[in-house]
Amino acid sequence: MKQVSVLLGIAMLLALAAGCTQPAQSPPASITATIPSLVPSKPVQMETPVLTKTPSVSDNTVTIGKIFDPMNITVKAGSTVRWVNLDSTEDPALYNPTHRIQFADKTTSPVLSPSQSWSLIFRSPGVFEYSDIVHTNMNGAVIVE
């Protein structure tokens, strides 16, 4: 029985010795990467943006009361001009607060009651005279550059 115990002990030692050893690991593979340059090969010249003010419709507004204000307005080609009726309704029986703009080429606005507006785009240069059909003594001009 002594021999069986010795053999069993040797078998256990061999099993322990086999479990504690690890195979040799190979070194990690080296990785070669090419990183592109972020610096351009030629110098890049940056342009500074030039900010210009684009006229808004409110810049090109003619108010309508007892007169056109302003009577003559100057705008750039492609601009929109807006007419706003700010006439009061004090006594419509004595004074008609509506207005209707008409140009020489017969372009005509709708009837504008107080607080209503109308806009027109002027695409080409020239002087465009207009009058009020309702109040014939009111005249004005749009000068387009």
QUIURRA-V40201 format. One line per field, one symbol per residue. ss: DSSP state (a for helix, b for strand, c for the rest). A space follows every 10 residues. Layout:
ss=???
This chain:
ss=caaaaaaaaa aaaaaaaaaa cccccccccc cccccccccc cccccccccc ccccccaaaa bbbbcccbbc cbbbbcccbb bbbbbccccc ccccccccbc bbbccccbcc cbccccbbbb bbcccbbbbb bbccccccbb bbbbc
